[in-house]
Amino acid sequence: MLAKYNIKSVVIPPQKISSNMPPTKDAPGLRTPGIYKIPCECGKVYIGQSGRSVQLRIEEHERHIRLAQPDKSAVAEHSFNQDHIIRL
């Protein structure tokens, strides 16, 4: 019908639902602030909260354990005083 009057039409496909949703591969994971839990071999659990990224705070706990600095982390203090291995 439009060709009769020399009018060209263009078909635009509908927008996909996925284009309105956030990408799943960029999930923040431990790169955001939050609450975290560190279990010990003795059954006790340390629950901490960080305003910085959880990943960074866990790395600090690991460093304090590795460098034997019990005064800088409750997790390091427990590991040092009780001679426990804490798997982060």
N, C-alpha and C positions, 0 to 999 in steps of 0.2 A: 504494500500500500504506500509506504514512504518512497520507494524507488520510483514510483509513478511521478512524484514531484521532485525527484533528484535530491532526496534527503537521505543521508547515510546515518545508520544507527550503530551504536557501539554497545556491546553487552559487557557489563561489569559484573564479575562474579561476587557473590556475597562474601562479607568478611568472615574469616574463620574464627571460631570461638577461642582457639589457642592464641591468637594474636592479642587478646585482651587479658591473658593470664600471665603471671610472672614466670620467667624461665625456671625450670626445676634444677638445672645443672649448676646454678649459682647459689645453691642453698648455703646460708651463712655458717651453719655448723658451730664449731667452737670459736669462730672468729668474732663472736659478739659477746657483750657482757652478759653475765648470768650467774646461776647457781650451779655448782658442780659437786660431785661426790667422789672421794678417793677411798677405796677399801684397803684394809690391811690384812695380812695373813692371819692375824689373831682374831679376826671377826669384827673388830672395831671399824667404824667408818668416820672419816672426816668430811664434813659438809661445809663448803665455803661459798662465799659470794664475792664476785669481783665486778667492779665498775669498768674494768678494762676487759680485753678479750679473755675468755676462759682458757684458750690455748696458751696464751702468754703467761697466765698465772700458774698453770700446771707446769710449764717449762721452768718457772722460777722455783717451784717446789722441788723439781728434779735437780736443779742446780744446787740448791741448799743441802739436799741429801748427799749429792756427789761430793761437795766441798766440805762436808761435815760442819755446817753452820746451823746448829739447832736453835740459836737465838733469833733466827730470821724467819722461821716457819714452824708452825705447830706440827706439821707432818714430818719435817726433818727432826724435830725434837723427839717425837714419839719413836721414829726409826732409830735415832741415835741412842736414846735412853733404854729402850726395850730390846735393842738389837734385832729389830724386825725388818724384813724386806717388804717394801711397799712398791707395788707394781702400778705405775702411772700410765 
